[in-house]
Amino acid sequence: MFFTYIFGYFFSLVIIVIVRKHFLLCLLVLEYLLLYSFFCIIIYMGFFVYDSYFLVVYLVFGVCDGVIGLSLLVFLIRSSSGDYLDSLSLC
């Protein structure tokens, strides 16, 4: 069972390396990482009977991460008319 968790986590890291040029797909993979680690934390806390207030704080930070990512995506599309990271000029 532990192998399944490790495989899912590393699979998402491989996917983020593959789609690193497309901003929206990178955001989707980051949200997958957030949800996957959330489910792993739920199982861990359920196994050891910990208090689950940490999960609410974790989800709040996850939502803030998603909002910041989407606002950066909107800014990127408005400024460069595309969401590919190769079209940016950082200088």
LUMZA-748347 format. One record per residue (C-alpha): residue number from 1; x, y, z. Coordinates in nm, 3 decimals. Example, Ala and Ser with C-alpha at 12.3 -4.5 7.8 and 13.67 -1.06 7.14 Angstrom:
R   k       u       v       w
R   1   1.230  -0.450   0.780
R   2   1.367  -0.106   0.714
***
This chain:
R   k       u       v       w
R   1   0.000   0.000   0.000
R   2   0.287   0.235   0.077
R   3   0.430   0.156  -0.267
R   4   0.107   0.283  -0.424
R   5   0.141   0.620  -0.251
R   6   0.503   0.658  -0.354
R   7   0.421   0.555  -0.713
R   8   0.139   0.812  -0.739
R   9   0.358   1.089  -0.603
R  10   0.653   1.017  -0.832
R  11   0.419   0.969  -1.128
R  12   0.293   1.322  -1.080
R  13   0.651   1.453  -1.059
R  14   0.732   1.282  -1.388
R  15   0.423   1.433  -1.548
R  16   0.521   1.784  -1.433
R  17   0.862   1.738  -1.597
R  18   0.696   1.625  -1.920
R  19   0.445   1.915  -1.942
R  20   0.670   2.188  -1.805
R  21   0.620   2.415  -2.107
R  22   0.243   2.444  -2.071
R  23   0.138   2.658  -1.775
R  24  -0.219   2.531  -1.735
R  25  -0.115   2.166  -1.735
R  26   0.151   2.241  -1.474
R  27  -0.118   2.396  -1.254
R  28  -0.338   2.089  -1.296
R  29  -0.053   1.858  -1.196
R  30   0.020   2.073  -0.891
R  31  -0.345   2.047  -0.787
R  32  -0.321   1.670  -0.832
R  33  -0.017   1.669  -0.603
R  34  -0.211   1.872  -0.348
R  35  -0.511   1.639  -0.350
R  36  -0.296   1.326  -0.351
R  37  -0.098   1.441  -0.050
R  38  -0.427   1.544   0.116
R  39  -0.561   1.190   0.085
R  40  -0.233   1.049   0.214
R  41  -0.256   1.281   0.517
R  42  -0.618   1.172   0.578
R  43  -0.513   0.808   0.582
R  44  -0.215   0.881   0.806
R  45  -0.421   1.080   1.056
R  46  -0.698   0.822   1.052
R  47  -0.449   0.547   1.124
R  48  -0.298   0.722   1.424
R  49  -0.624   0.890   1.540
R  50  -0.492   1.247   1.526
R  51  -0.700   1.561   1.528
R  52  -0.804   1.673   1.182
R  53  -0.787   2.054   1.218
R  54  -0.463   2.047   1.023
R  55  -0.656   1.925   0.717
R  56  -0.868   2.242   0.708
R  57  -0.556   2.461   0.719
R  58  -0.396   2.245   0.449
R  59  -0.699   2.284   0.222
R  60  -0.708   2.661   0.279
R  61  -0.346   2.688   0.166
R  62  -0.428   2.464  -0.130
R  63  -0.713   2.691  -0.237
R  64  -0.487   2.996  -0.204
R  65  -0.229   2.818  -0.419
R  66  -0.491   2.751  -0.686
R  67  -0.617   3.110  -0.683
R  68  -0.267   3.252  -0.719
R  69  -0.193   3.011  -1.003
R  70  -0.510   3.099  -1.191
R  71  -0.451   3.472  -1.148
R  72  -0.099   3.429  -1.287
R  73  -0.245   3.233  -1.577
R  74  -0.492   3.513  -1.655
R  75  -0.210   3.770  -1.640
R  76   0.007   3.555  -1.866
R  77  -0.268   3.511  -2.125
R  78  -0.352   3.882  -2.126
R  79   0.008   3.994  -2.158
R  80   0.142   3.740  -2.409
R  81  -0.177   3.593  -2.563
R  82  -0.087   3.236  -2.480
R  83  -0.015   3.007  -2.190
R  84   0.307   2.854  -2.314
R  85   0.608   2.934  -2.102
R  86   0.835   2.956  -2.407
R  87   0.652   3.269  -2.528
R  88   0.763   3.470  -2.224
R  89   1.051   3.711  -2.235
R  90   1.186   3.743  -1.884
R  91   1.434   4.021  -1.965
***
